[in-house]
Amino acid sequence: MKVETTPLDGVLLIEPPTNFEDFRGEYIEIYNERLYKAAGISFDFVQDDISVSTRHVLRGVHGDGTTAKLVSCLLGKFYLVVVNMDPNSSQYRKWTSFTLSDKNRRQVLIPPKFGNGHLVLSETAIFHYKQTTEYNRSGQFTVLWNDPNINIWWPNVTPIISRRDLALD
């Protein structure tokens, strides 16, 4: 298991503990509480979710003040953006990005007070995340994907976006 720091404090890039491939296919261990805690990732995850999207769909940027997430790509490929939305942080409104796929098997740990969004780069992608709280939409914030004050770079400037992410709902 390899854990790397990123330009945003608290956001970690992780290579899972087991990623085995042979003539039969692949075996990937995407979470092991003992190994993750030994690596300093001590969050208690209580819910797993997935979203399935097609090419050019952009989901997010969403977050809240209490939930940490461990994000991975089970199928396909997506561009993940993480934005620090903690007004008490020196990195407030700073962002970083990653490409996650079913080939590189990397994961990103996103702390509370950070928003995340992703844009699907493959025909279809399955976005998986473990979270430390149960989903509560009313407690979430939404950051406009194209907020000019944050200036996130996206690989597609005309993505498919929900009403919520267009700030219409």
Secondary structure as UniProt FT lines:
FT   STRAND          2..5
FT   TURN            9..10
FT   STRAND          12..15
FT   STRAND          18..22
FT   TURN            23..24
FT   STRAND          25..29
FT   HELIX           33..38
FT   TURN            39..40
FT   STRAND          47..54
FT   TURN            55..56
FT   STRAND          57..63
FT   STRAND          69..75
FT   STRAND          77..84
FT   TURN            87..88
FT   TURN            90..93
FT   STRAND          95..101
FT   TURN            102..104
FT   STRAND          107..110
FT   TURN            112..113
FT   STRAND          114..120
FT   STRAND          124..131
FT   HELIX           137..139
FT   STRAND          141..142
FT   TURN            145..146
FT   TURN            148..150
FT   STRAND          160..161
FT   HELIX           164..166
//
